[in-house]
Amino acid sequence: MEVTAEGVAVPLEMSPVPEEDGLNSDGDYESLPAHVSVVNHMTAGAVAGILEHTVMYPVDSVKTRMQSLQPDPNAQYRGVYQALKKMVQTEGVFRPLRGLNITMIGAGPAHALYFACYERVKRSLSDVIQSGGNSHLANGVAGSVATVLHDAVMNPAEVIKQRMQMYNSPYRGLWDCVQTITRAEGVGAFYRSYSTQLTMNIPFQAVHFITYELMQEQLNPHRHYHPGSHIVSGAAAGAVSAAITTPLDVCKTLLNTQENVALSSMNISGHLTGMANAFRTVYRLGGLAGFFKGIQARVIYQMPSTAIAWSVYEFFKYFLSKQ
């Protein structure tokens, strides 16, 4: 389970937990009891989402900068640690946290909406398709619907966040960034990368789930609540899915930041729009290697973030199902 602007994962149906563990034999902690309210789903998702995005936020700032196609000479980094050290030394200790406020504002509602929608749609479709049983089709459809809603909320926050993360960002703060983008580029600028974000989440979801399930089969075959297995499986799933979807993430960053130096060098006037145009621009400026800029930072960010999100959400589900 993980929801991010980088990629969205959803809780999976797992095998029932035996009755001696204190749960009904007809269900399991992975699928919350029917009496659990939408508020509980939303609370669990919001807490997991906010923690996921905030704990490793400085690394996310580094990732955004390392994905720059033509970075300023003062913003060229050899690695994640060197980048963080240089940012703190030259721009101040709080610079890696710039944009964290809008991330927290967006992540809470986006994740809450995601999990509430996922659980409700999944339950409704499962009742129709398999009379309340676990349906993979229902899980997939529910995840897709929830992803569309989640990204609709989170995409504007991603645009603002990445604009504020860039080197020599001209914005004084959150509100100044919102006003400047709206005046200069229109409201549509906040959704310029929406289609790319959704396209990225499809393979991210697929790889994430497959990896997590394979790890769980080895580490937690009986599917009990086991924090260690959720952390390790989540970290592995996050790392693999993040690495594979990095090319789309690079394109998303370009669409979000509208990197002036890069666009000027390509004689692109106005604003870059569309995933196809982003792909062409990345390839012309960076070749195939350009699609994997910032992959180290992306994986380092995603591993603990996904592990935290899985473990926190699994704990909430276990706790609520025990009540």
C-alpha positions in Angstrom: 0.0 0.0 0.0 1.4 3.4 -0.9 0.1 6.5 -2.5 2.4 9.2 -3.9 2.7 11.5 -6.6 5.5 9.2 -7.6 3.3 6.2 -7.6 0.2 4.8 -5.9 -0.1 1.4 -4.3 -3.1 -0.1 -2.6 -3.8 -2.6 0.1 -4.1 -6.1 -1.1 -6.5 -8.9 -0.1 -4.6 -11.5 1.8 -5.3 -14.9 3.4 -7.6 -15.0 6.4 -6.0 -14.8 9.8 -6.9 -17.7 12.1 -9.7 -17.2 14.6 -7.2 -17.7 17.5 -5.6 -14.4 16.6 -8.9 -12.7 17.6 -10.3 -12.1 14.2 -13.4 -13.5 12.4 -12.6 -16.5 10.3 -14.6 -15.0 7.5 -12.3 -12.0 7.2 -8.8 -10.8 8.0 -7.1 -7.6 9.1 -6.1 -6.8 5.5 -9.8 -6.3 4.7 -11.2 -4.1 7.4 -14.5 -5.2 9.0 -17.7 -3.9 7.4 -18.5 -1.8 10.5 -15.3 0.3 10.1 -16.3 3.8 9.0 -15.1 5.7 6.0 -13.5 8.1 8.5 -11.3 5.3 9.8 -10.2 4.4 6.3 -9.4 8.0 5.5 -7.5 8.5 8.8 -5.3 5.5 8.3 -4.5 6.5 4.7 -3.9 10.2 5.6 -1.5 9.3 8.4 0.4 6.8 6.3 0.6 9.3 3.4 1.8 12.2 5.3 4.5 10.2 7.1 5.6 8.6 3.8 6.1 12.0 2.1 7.7 13.9 5.0 10.2 11.5 6.5 12.4 11.3 3.4 11.5 14.7 2.0 15.1 16.1 1.8 16.0 13.2 -0.6 13.0 14.1 -2.7 14.4 17.6 -3.1 17.7 16.2 -4.2 15.9 14.0 -6.7 14.1 16.9 -8.3 17.4 18.8 -8.8 19.3 15.8 -10.1 16.6 15.3 -12.7 17.3 18.7 -14.1 18.4 18.3 -17.8 20.7 21.3 -17.9 21.4 22.2 -14.2 23.2 25.4 -13.1 26.9 24.7 -12.5 26.3 25.3 -8.8 23.6 22.7 -8.7 25.5 19.7 -10.3 25.8 16.9 -7.8 27.7 13.6 -7.8 25.5 11.8 -5.3 22.7 12.2 -2.8 24.8 12.8 0.3 27.0 15.4 -1.5 24.0 17.1 -2.8 22.4 17.4 0.6 25.6 18.6 2.1 26.1 21.2 -0.6 22.5 22.5 -0.3 22.8 23.0 3.4 26.2 24.6 3.2 25.4 27.1 0.4 21.6 27.6 0.7 20.9 27.1 4.4 19.9 24.2 6.6 16.2 24.4 5.8 16.6 24.5 2.0 16.1 20.8 1.5 12.7 21.2 3.2 11.4 23.9 0.9 8.0 22.9 -0.4 7.3 20.5 2.5 4.3 22.5 3.6 2.4 22.1 0.3 3.3 18.4 0.3 1.7 17.8 3.7 -1.3 19.9 2.7 -1.8 17.8 -0.4 -0.8 14.4 0.9 -3.3 14.1 3.7 -6.5 14.7 1.7 -5.1 12.9 -1.4 -4.3 9.7 0.6 -7.4 9.9 2.7 -9.5 10.1 -0.5 -7.6 7.4 -2.1 -8.0 4.8 0.6 -11.7 5.6 1.3 -12.5 5.4 -2.4 -10.5 2.2 -2.8 -12.1 0.3 0.1 -15.6 1.4 -0.9 -15.3 0.7 -4.6 -13.5 -2.6 -3.9 -16.2 -3.8 -1.5 -19.1 -2.8 -3.8 -17.6 -4.5 -6.9 -16.6 -7.6 -5.0 -20.2 -8.0 -3.8 -21.3 -7.9 -7.5 -18.5 -10.0 -9.0 -17.8 -12.7 -6.4 -20.6 -12.2 -3.8 -18.3 -10.5 -1.3 -15.2 -12.6 -2.0 -11.9 -11.3 -3.0 -11.9 -10.3 -6.7 -8.7 -9.3 -8.5 -10.8 -7.5 -11.1 -12.5 -5.5 -8.3 -9.2 -4.7 -6.7 -7.8 -3.4 -10.1 -10.8 -1.3 -10.9 -11.0 0.2 -7.4 -7.3 1.0 -7.5 -7.6 2.7 -10.9 -10.5 4.8 -9.8 -8.8 5.8 -6.6 -5.6 6.7 -8.4 -7.4 9.1 -10.7 -8.9 10.9 -7.7 -5.7 10.8 -5.7 -3.6 12.3 -8.5 -6.3 15.0 -9.2 -5.7 16.3 -5.7 -2.0 15.7 -5.5 -0.9 16.9 -9.0 -1.1 20.7 -8.2 0.8 20.1 -5.0 3.5 18.3 -6.9 3.8 21.2 -9.4 4.2 23.8 -6.5 6.6 21.5 -4.6 8.9 20.9 -7.5 9.0 24.6 -8.5 10.0 25.4 -5.0 12.6 22.7 -4.9 14.6 23.8 -7.9 17.9 25.7 -7.6 17.4 29.5 -7.6 13.7 29.1 -7.3 12.2 32.6 -7.7 9.3 32.1 -5.4 9.2 33.7 -2.0 6.9 31.1 -0.6 3.9 28.8 -1.2 1.3 31.5 -1.9 3.6 33.5 -4.1 4.3 30.4 -6.1 0.6 29.7 -6.6 -0.2 33.3 -7.6 2.8 33.6 -10.0 2.0 30.3 -11.8 -1.7 31.1 -12.1 -1.0 34.6 -13.5 1.8 33.6 -15.9 0.6 30.1 -17.1 -3.0 29.8 -16.0 -4.7 27.2 -13.8 -4.0 24.5 -16.4 -0.3 24.6 -15.4 -1.2 22.7 -12.3 -2.4 19.7 -14.4 0.2 19.8 -17.2 1.7 16.6 -16.0 -1.5 14.9 -15.0 -1.6 12.4 -17.9 2.1 11.5 -17.4 1.5 11.0 -13.6 -1.4 8.6 -14.3 0.6 6.8 -17.0 3.5 6.4 -14.6 1.3 5.0 -11.9 0.1 2.1 -14.0 3.4 0.3 -14.3 4.4 1.5 -10.8 1.3 -0.2 -9.4 1.8 -3.4 -11.3 5.5 -3.8 -10.4 4.9 -2.7 -6.8 2.1 -5.2 -6.2 3.9 -8.1 -7.8 7.1 -7.5 -5.9 5.3 -7.0 -2.6 3.3 -10.2 -3.0 6.4 -12.2 -4.0 8.2 -10.9 -0.9 5.2 -11.6 1.4 5.0 -15.2 0.1 8.5 -15.7 1.2 8.6 -13.7 4.4 5.0 -13.9 5.6 3.3 -16.9 3.9 0.5 -17.1 6.5 -0.2 -13.3 6.1 -0.4 -12.5 9.8 0.3 -8.9 10.9 4.1 -8.9 10.9 5.7 -5.4 10.9 9.1 -6.7 9.8 7.9 -8.4 6.8 5.7 -5.4 5.8 8.8 -3.1 6.1 11.1 -5.3 4.1 8.6 -6.2 1.4 7.5 -2.6 1.1 11.0 -1.3 0.8 11.8 -3.9 -1.9 8.6 -3.1 -3.8 9.3 0.6 -3.6 12.8 0.3 -4.9 12.0 -1.9 -7.9 9.0 0.0 -9.0 10.7 3.4 -8.5 13.7 2.4 -10.6 11.6 1.0 -13.5 9.3 4.1 -13.7 12.1 6.7 -13.4 11.9 7.7 -17.1 8.3 8.8 -16.7 9.2 10.6 -13.5 11.9 12.6 -15.3 9.3 13.6 -17.9 6.9 14.5 -15.2 9.5 16.7 -13.5 10.2 18.5 -16.7 6.5 19.2 -17.3 6.1 20.4 -13.7 9.2 22.7 -13.5 9.2 23.9 -17.1 13.0 24.2 -16.8 13.8 27.4 -18.6 17.5 26.7 -19.6 16.6 23.4 -21.1 13.6 24.7 -23.0 15.5 27.7 -24.3 18.3 25.5 -25.6 15.7 23.6 -27.6 14.2 26.9 -28.9 10.9 26.0 -27.3 8.8 29.2 -26.8 6.0 29.2 -24.4 5.4 26.2 -22.3 6.2 22.5 -22.8 3.0 20.4 -22.8 2.2 16.7 -23.4 4.0 13.5 -22.5 5.2 12.9 -26.1 6.9 16.3 -26.2 8.5 15.8 -22.8 9.9 12.4 -24.0 11.4 14.0 -27.1 12.9 16.9 -25.2 14.5 14.6 -22.6 16.0 12.4 -25.3 17.4 15.3 -27.4 19.0 16.9 -24.3 20.2 13.9 -22.4 19.9 10.8 -24.7 18.9 7.5 -23.1 20.8 8.4 -20.0 18.7 11.4 -19.5 15.7 9.2 -18.7 17.4 7.9 -15.7 18.7 11.1 -14.1 18.1 11.1 -10.4 17.4 7.4 -10.2 19.7 6.9 -7.2 17.8 9.6 -5.2 14.5 8.3 -6.4 15.2 4.8 -5.2 16.7 6.0 -1.9 13.6 8.1 -1.3 11.1 5.5 -2.3 12.5 2.5 -0.3 12.0 3.9 3.3 8.9 5.9 2.2 7.1 2.9 0.9 8.2 0.8 3.8 6.8 3.4 6.2 3.6 3.7 4.3 3.0 -0.1 4.3 3.9 -0.6 8.0 1.8 2.4 9.2 -1.2 1.5 7.1 -1.0 -2.2 8.1 -0.8 -1.3 11.7 -3.8 1.0 11.5 -5.8 -1.8 9.8 -4.7 -4.4 12.3 -5.4 -2.0 15.2 -8.9 -1.1 13.9 -9.8 -4.7 13.1 -8.9 -5.7 16.7 -11.2 -3.1 18.3 
